[in-house]
Amino acid sequence: MSTLTVPRRDTSFPEEPAERISWILPALAVALVVGTLAYISTAELDSIEARALTPEILLRKLSEHVVLVAVSTAIVIALGVPAGIALSRPWARHLRGPVLAVANAGQAIPSIGILVLLALVYGVGFSMAVVALVLYALLPILRNTLVGLQQVDRFVVDAARGMGMSARRILFAVELPLAVPVMLAGIRISLILNVGVATLATYTNAGGLGDLIERGIVLYRMPILVAGCLLTIALALMVDWLAGLAERRLRPKGL
């Protein structure tokens, strides 16, 4: 007697589109860097352009920009995440409106305005640029932390409370893990914002790739301007890709 063979159903999950295209951003960033270096090496540069576009200067400006972004983002995370957690607590409901209004105002004010005001009042330098970047990038992390915690299902919190968990344990074992995806999205947004706004740090004598852009505009030297812009775009693409990788790695399993 013949037997009927039933084909096995493929129960494996399809590969996510984000995983298939995850190498596009770093490939674009590398292509921009290679294209910039090729453009510099083949263009007919005058003495001013040649001195401004040496490999040592390009590497130093890039490292200054990375340090500005890294330091300001670390401070924003250290301030924004605890503040968002505190504002999500029931006892702080009356403070949410004023605090978010101040954070909104910090982002609504043009970043160049914050930099100029700080420079006029406190002087120029690296620290003033970091303060301006922190004020500008605080809102996404603060708001996403608050929203992520508020979106946690109250039934889950009540179930944890019914199991005898303390408020502190519920926060760290239940609420924060469930809010992590939204919080990581806010950190990613702040990173990208900082990469772009950090170009304005040149006006506080804090260095970075903005020095190349500003010099290219002031001296009307197109190779310097193009090099600064392309390297800034490449850095933003690479930071976005790395932040996306971290977001996927740190996301709790099952979410």
C-alpha positions as a Markdown table, in Angstrom:
| # | Residue | x | y | z |
|---|---|---|---|---|
| 1 | Met | 0.0 | 0.0 | 0.0 |
| 2 | Ser | 1.4 | 3.3 | -1.0 |
| 3 | Thr | 1.9 | 6.0 | 1.6 |
| 4 | Leu | 1.1 | 9.6 | 1.2 |
| 5 | Thr | 4.0 | 11.9 | 1.8 |
| 6 | Val | 3.1 | 15.3 | 3.2 |
| 7 | Pro | 5.6 | 18.0 | 2.5 |
| 8 | Arg | 7.0 | 19.5 | 5.7 |
| 9 | Arg | 6.0 | 23.0 | 6.4 |
| 10 | Asp | 8.8 | 25.5 | 6.7 |
| 11 | Thr | 8.3 | 27.0 | 10.1 |
| 12 | Ser | 11.5 | 29.1 | 10.1 |
| 13 | Phe | 11.1 | 32.9 | 10.3 |
| 14 | Pro | 11.9 | 34.8 | 7.2 |
| 15 | Glu | 14.9 | 37.1 | 7.3 |
| 16 | Glu | 14.0 | 40.6 | 8.3 |
| 17 | Pro | 14.5 | 43.2 | 5.6 |
| 18 | Ala | 16.6 | 45.3 | 8.1 |
| 19 | Glu | 19.1 | 42.4 | 8.4 |
| 20 | Arg | 19.4 | 42.1 | 4.6 |
| 21 | Ile | 20.2 | 45.7 | 4.0 |
| 22 | Ser | 22.2 | 46.3 | 7.2 |
| 23 | Trp | 25.5 | 46.7 | 5.2 |
| 24 | Ile | 24.2 | 49.4 | 2.9 |
| 25 | Leu | 24.9 | 52.3 | 5.4 |
| 26 | Pro | 28.5 | 51.3 | 6.2 |
| 27 | Ala | 29.1 | 50.7 | 2.5 |
| 28 | Leu | 27.9 | 54.2 | 1.6 |
| 29 | Ala | 30.0 | 55.6 | 4.4 |
| 30 | Val | 33.1 | 53.9 | 3.2 |
| 31 | Ala | 32.3 | 54.9 | -0.4 |
| 32 | Leu | 32.0 | 58.5 | 0.7 |
| 33 | Val | 35.3 | 58.5 | 2.5 |
| 34 | Val | 37.1 | 56.8 | -0.4 |
| 35 | Gly | 35.5 | 59.2 | -2.8 |
| 36 | Thr | 36.6 | 62.2 | -0.7 |
| 37 | Leu | 40.2 | 61.0 | -0.6 |
| 38 | Ala | 40.2 | 60.3 | -4.3 |
| 39 | Tyr | 38.7 | 63.7 | -5.0 |
| 40 | Ile | 41.4 | 65.4 | -2.8 |
| 41 | Ser | 44.2 | 63.4 | -4.4 |
| 42 | Thr | 43.1 | 64.2 | -8.0 |
| 43 | Ala | 42.0 | 67.8 | -7.7 |
| 44 | Glu | 44.3 | 70.7 | -8.4 |
| 45 | Leu | 44.7 | 72.2 | -5.0 |
| 46 | Asp | 46.2 | 75.5 | -4.3 |
| 47 | Ser | 48.5 | 76.0 | -1.3 |
| 48 | Ile | 45.7 | 76.9 | 1.1 |
| 49 | Glu | 43.6 | 73.8 | 0.2 |
| 50 | Ala | 46.6 | 71.6 | 0.3 |
| 51 | Arg | 47.5 | 72.6 | 3.8 |
| 52 | Ala | 43.9 | 72.3 | 5.0 |
| 53 | Leu | 43.4 | 68.8 | 3.5 |
| 54 | Thr | 46.4 | 66.9 | 4.7 |
| 55 | Pro | 45.6 | 63.4 | 6.1 |
| 56 | Glu | 46.8 | 64.5 | 9.5 |
| 57 | Ile | 44.4 | 67.4 | 9.6 |
| 58 | Leu | 41.5 | 65.3 | 8.3 |
| 59 | Leu | 42.1 | 62.6 | 10.9 |
| 60 | Arg | 42.4 | 65.2 | 13.7 |
| 61 | Lys | 39.2 | 67.0 | 12.7 |
| 62 | Leu | 37.3 | 63.7 | 12.5 |
| 63 | Ser | 38.6 | 62.5 | 15.9 |
| 64 | Glu | 37.6 | 65.9 | 17.4 |
| 65 | His | 34.1 | 65.5 | 16.0 |
| 66 | Val | 33.8 | 61.9 | 17.3 |
| 67 | Val | 34.9 | 63.0 | 20.8 |
| 68 | Leu | 32.3 | 65.8 | 20.8 |
| 69 | Val | 29.5 | 63.5 | 19.8 |
| 70 | Ala | 30.6 | 60.7 | 22.2 |
| 71 | Val | 31.0 | 63.0 | 25.3 |
| 72 | Ser | 27.8 | 64.9 | 24.7 |
| 73 | Thr | 25.8 | 61.7 | 24.1 |
| 74 | Ala | 27.1 | 60.1 | 27.2 |
| 75 | Ile | 26.1 | 63.1 | 29.3 |
| 76 | Val | 22.7 | 63.2 | 27.7 |
| 77 | Ile | 22.1 | 59.5 | 28.4 |
| 78 | Ala | 23.3 | 60.0 | 32.0 |
| 79 | Leu | 20.9 | 62.9 | 32.5 |
| 80 | Gly | 18.0 | 62.0 | 30.2 |
| 81 | Val | 17.4 | 58.4 | 31.2 |
| 82 | Pro | 17.2 | 59.0 | 35.0 |
| 83 | Ala | 15.1 | 62.1 | 34.5 |
| 84 | Gly | 12.7 | 60.2 | 32.2 |
| 85 | Ile | 12.4 | 57.4 | 34.8 |
| 86 | Ala | 11.7 | 59.9 | 37.6 |
| 87 | Leu | 9.1 | 61.7 | 35.5 |
| 88 | Ser | 7.3 | 58.4 | 34.8 |
| 89 | Arg | 6.6 | 57.9 | 38.5 |
| 90 | Pro | 3.2 | 58.8 | 39.8 |
| 91 | Trp | 4.6 | 61.3 | 42.3 |
| 92 | Ala | 6.1 | 63.4 | 39.5 |
| 93 | Arg | 3.1 | 63.7 | 37.2 |
| 94 | His | 2.8 | 67.4 | 38.0 |
| 95 | Leu | 6.4 | 68.0 | 36.9 |
| 96 | Arg | 6.1 | 66.4 | 33.5 |
| 97 | Gly | 4.6 | 69.4 | 31.8 |
| 98 | Pro | 7.1 | 72.0 | 32.9 |
| 99 | Val | 10.2 | 69.7 | 32.4 |
| 100 | Leu | 9.1 | 68.7 | 28.9 |
| 101 | Ala | 8.3 | 72.3 | 28.1 |
| 102 | Val | 11.9 | 73.3 | 29.0 |
| 103 | Ala | 13.3 | 70.4 | 27.0 |
| 104 | Asn | 11.1 | 71.3 | 24.0 |
| 105 | Ala | 12.4 | 74.9 | 24.3 |
| 106 | Gly | 16.0 | 73.7 | 24.3 |
| 107 | Gln | 15.4 | 71.9 | 21.0 |
| 108 | Ala | 13.2 | 74.6 | 19.4 |
| 109 | Ile | 15.9 | 77.2 | 19.9 |
| 110 | Pro | 18.3 | 77.1 | 16.9 |
| 111 | Ser | 21.5 | 75.3 | 17.9 |
| 112 | Ile | 23.6 | 78.1 | 16.6 |
| 113 | Gly | 21.7 | 80.5 | 18.9 |
| 114 | Ile | 22.5 | 78.3 | 22.0 |
| 115 | Leu | 26.2 | 78.2 | 21.0 |
| 116 | Val | 26.4 | 82.0 | 20.5 |
| 117 | Leu | 24.6 | 82.7 | 23.8 |
| 118 | Leu | 26.9 | 80.3 | 25.7 |
| 119 | Ala | 30.0 | 81.8 | 24.0 |
| 120 | Leu | 28.9 | 85.3 | 25.0 |
| 121 | Val | 28.2 | 84.5 | 28.6 |
| 122 | Tyr | 30.8 | 81.8 | 29.4 |
| 123 | Gly | 33.3 | 82.0 | 26.6 |
| 124 | Val | 34.3 | 79.5 | 24.0 |
| 125 | Gly | 35.8 | 76.1 | 24.1 |
| 126 | Phe | 35.1 | 72.4 | 24.1 |
| 127 | Ser | 33.0 | 72.4 | 27.2 |
| 128 | Met | 30.6 | 75.1 | 25.9 |
| 129 | Ala | 30.1 | 73.1 | 22.7 |
| 130 | Val | 29.3 | 70.0 | 24.8 |
| 131 | Val | 26.8 | 71.9 | 26.9 |
| 132 | Ala | 25.0 | 73.2 | 23.8 |
| 133 | Leu | 24.9 | 69.7 | 22.3 |
| 134 | Val | 23.5 | 68.3 | 25.6 |
| 135 | Leu | 20.7 | 70.9 | 25.7 |
| 136 | Tyr | 19.8 | 70.2 | 22.0 |
| 137 | Ala | 19.8 | 66.4 | 22.2 |
| 138 | Leu | 18.2 | 65.9 | 25.6 |
| 139 | Leu | 14.6 | 65.9 | 24.5 |
| 140 | Pro | 14.6 | 62.7 | 22.4 |
| 141 | Ile | 16.1 | 60.6 | 25.2 |
| 142 | Leu | 14.0 | 62.2 | 27.9 |
| 143 | Arg | 10.7 | 61.9 | 26.0 |
| 144 | Asn | 11.3 | 58.3 | 24.7 |
| 145 | Thr | 12.3 | 57.1 | 28.2 |
| 146 | Leu | 9.1 | 58.6 | 29.6 |
| 147 | Val | 6.9 | 57.3 | 26.7 |
| 148 | Gly | 8.5 | 53.9 | 26.8 |
| 149 | Leu | 7.7 | 53.5 | 30.5 |
| 150 | Gln | 4.2 | 54.9 | 30.2 |
| 151 | Gln | 3.4 | 52.4 | 27.4 |
| 152 | Val | 4.2 | 49.4 | 29.6 |
| 153 | Asp | 0.9 | 47.4 | 30.1 |
| 154 | Arg | -0.5 | 48.2 | 33.5 |
| 155 | Phe | -1.8 | 44.6 | 33.8 |
| 156 | Val | 1.8 | 43.4 | 33.7 |
| 157 | Val | 2.8 | 45.8 | 36.4 |
| 158 | Asp | -0.2 | 44.8 | 38.5 |
| 159 | Ala | 0.6 | 41.2 | 38.0 |
| 160 | Ala | 4.2 | 41.8 | 39.2 |
| 161 | Arg | 2.9 | 43.7 | 42.2 |
| 162 | Gly | 0.5 | 40.8 | 43.0 |
| 163 | Met | 3.5 | 38.5 | 43.0 |
| 164 | Gly | 5.0 | 40.5 | 45.8 |
| 165 | Met | 7.6 | 42.5 | 43.9 |
| 166 | Ser | 8.6 | 45.8 | 45.3 |
| 167 | Ala | 8.3 | 49.0 | 43.3 |
| 168 | Arg | 12.1 | 49.1 | 42.7 |
| 169 | Arg | 12.2 | 45.5 | 41.5 |
| 170 | Ile | 9.2 | 46.1 | 39.2 |
| 171 | Leu | 11.0 | 49.1 | 37.6 |
| 172 | Phe | 14.2 | 47.2 | 36.9 |
| 173 | Ala | 12.8 | 43.7 | 36.2 |
| 174 | Val | 9.6 | 44.6 | 34.3 |
| 175 | Glu | 9.2 | 48.2 | 33.2 |
| 176 | Leu | 12.7 | 49.1 | 32.0 |
| 177 | Pro | 13.2 | 45.8 | 29.9 |
| 178 | Leu | 9.8 | 46.4 | 28.2 |
| 179 | Ala | 10.6 | 50.1 | 27.6 |
| 180 | Val | 14.1 | 49.4 | 26.2 |
| 181 | Pro | 13.2 | 49.5 | 22.5 |
| 182 | Val | 11.6 | 52.9 | 22.7 |
| 183 | Met | 14.5 | 54.2 | 24.9 |
| 184 | Leu | 17.1 | 53.0 | 22.4 |
| 185 | Ala | 15.3 | 54.7 | 19.6 |
| 186 | Gly | 15.6 | 58.0 | 21.5 |
| 187 | Ile | 19.3 | 57.5 | 22.0 |
| 188 | Arg | 19.7 | 56.7 | 18.3 |
| 189 | Ile | 18.0 | 59.9 | 17.4 |
| 190 | Ser | 20.1 | 61.9 | 19.8 |
| 191 | Leu | 23.3 | 60.5 | 18.3 |
| 192 | Ile | 22.3 | 61.5 | 14.8 |
| 193 | Leu | 21.3 | 65.0 | 16.0 |
| 194 | Asn | 24.6 | 65.4 | 17.7 |
| 195 | Val | 26.6 | 64.4 | 14.6 |
| 196 | Gly | 25.0 | 67.2 | 12.6 |
| 197 | Val | 24.9 | 69.9 | 15.3 |
| 198 | Ala | 28.5 | 69.3 | 16.3 |
| 199 | Thr | 29.6 | 70.9 | 13.0 |
| 200 | Leu | 28.5 | 74.2 | 14.5 |
| 201 | Ala | 31.0 | 73.7 | 17.4 |
| 202 | Thr | 33.6 | 75.4 | 15.1 |
| 203 | Tyr | 32.0 | 78.7 | 16.2 |
| 204 | Thr | 33.1 | 78.0 | 19.8 |
| 205 | Asn | 36.6 | 77.0 | 18.8 |
| 206 | Ala | 35.8 | 73.4 | 19.7 |
| 207 | Gly | 37.1 | 71.9 | 16.5 |
| 208 | Gly | 35.5 | 69.1 | 14.5 |
| 209 | Leu | 34.6 | 68.7 | 10.9 |
| 210 | Gly | 32.8 | 72.0 | 11.1 |
| 211 | Asp | 36.2 | 73.7 | 10.9 |
| 212 | Leu | 36.6 | 72.4 | 7.3 |
| 213 | Ile | 33.1 | 73.5 | 6.3 |
| 214 | Glu | 33.4 | 76.9 | 7.8 |
| 215 | Arg | 36.9 | 77.4 | 6.3 |
| 216 | Gly | 35.6 | 76.3 | 2.9 |
| 217 | Ile | 32.8 | 78.8 | 3.1 |
| 218 | Val | 34.9 | 81.7 | 4.4 |
| 219 | Leu | 37.8 | 81.2 | 2.0 |
| 220 | Tyr | 35.5 | 80.1 | -0.9 |
| 221 | Arg | 37.5 | 76.9 | -1.3 |
| 222 | Met | 35.2 | 74.3 | -2.7 |
| 223 | Pro | 37.5 | 71.3 | -2.1 |
| 224 | Ile | 37.7 | 72.1 | 1.6 |
| 225 | Leu | 33.9 | 72.5 | 1.8 |
| 226 | Val | 33.1 | 69.3 | -0.1 |
| 227 | Ala | 35.6 | 67.3 | 2.0 |
| 228 | Gly | 34.0 | 68.5 | 5.3 |
| 229 | Cys | 30.5 | 67.9 | 4.1 |
| 230 | Leu | 31.2 | 64.4 | 2.8 |
| 231 | Leu | 33.1 | 63.3 | 5.8 |
| 232 | Thr | 30.2 | 64.6 | 8.1 |
| 233 | Ile | 27.7 | 62.6 | 6.0 |
| 234 | Ala | 29.9 | 59.5 | 6.2 |
| 235 | Leu | 30.2 | 59.8 | 10.0 |
| 236 | Ala | 26.4 | 60.2 | 10.4 |
| 237 | Leu | 25.8 | 57.1 | 8.3 |
| 238 | Met | 28.3 | 55.1 | 10.2 |
| 239 | Val | 27.0 | 56.2 | 13.6 |
| 240 | Asp | 23.4 | 55.4 | 12.5 |
| 241 | Trp | 24.5 | 51.9 | 11.5 |
| 242 | Leu | 26.4 | 51.3 | 14.7 |
| 243 | Ala | 23.4 | 52.6 | 16.7 |
| 244 | Gly | 21.1 | 50.3 | 14.8 |
| 245 | Leu | 23.3 | 47.3 | 15.6 |
| 246 | Ala | 23.4 | 48.2 | 19.3 |
| 247 | Glu | 19.7 | 48.7 | 19.3 |
| 248 | Arg | 19.1 | 45.2 | 17.9 |
| 249 | Arg | 21.7 | 43.6 | 20.3 |
| 250 | Leu | 20.3 | 45.3 | 23.4 |
| 251 | Arg | 16.7 | 44.7 | 22.6 |
| 252 | Pro | 15.3 | 42.1 | 25.0 |
| 253 | Lys | 14.6 | 38.8 | 23.3 |
| 254 | Gly | 11.0 | 38.3 | 22.4 |
| 255 | Leu | 10.3 | 42.0 | 21.8 |
